[in-house]
Amino acid sequence: MKLIQKTEVQRPTIWGGLLIFLLLAALGTALVFGLYPFLAQNAPLPRTELIIIEGWLEDAQLVAVLSDVESNMLFVATGGPIKFGASLLEEATYAEATAARLLKLGVSPQRIVTAPAPDTATDRTYVAALAARRALEEQGFFGRPANLYTLGAHSRRSFLLYRLVFGPEAPLGVVALECEQHNLRRWWKNSLAFKHVMTELASWIYVQCTRWKY
């Protein structure tokens, strides 16, 4: 009875190993430099009537939105309940807090649609998109061309979910804002930027794998 047998194993030559190394290095470089631009999708509509704002954007990003659009636009503030410090704030949701910030930045109340989303442990962006559609339908604005403003690598996932909720009858574009504190395009150099990109990559993959439930 044989316990060991002799087999022939093929392995790359020195030149073959070098080629494999170069191919892996090229693939890794493409991943590092191409991942953020892929996730931070920018596909704005050239002419819009609605500006949809994800309510958790920081103040500087909100100012950037206002500097990027015309003052006569209709703004839609979205977002669910604020958990941290909620008992100390006048506004209960990110949508209401962003509407208040828009007022202080000079936007007239007639040009603000507040779309607070209910509390949920999962699929917050999807639930926020549902609330935005419902608010627009109630006020007779649904179906007008809109641009969604969000942050960095969150853009592709948000755009996908809002398109699923709004459907083909509502023209929709997306704008990915940059972060002033961190260079998201060099996301591998900063822990928070790294977390932002990696989390959004995992979340986007999750949405792609579970599109059947939306």
Order of alpha helices (4+ residues) and beta strands (2+ residues): alpha-beta-alpha-beta-alpha-beta-alpha-beta-alpha-beta-alpha
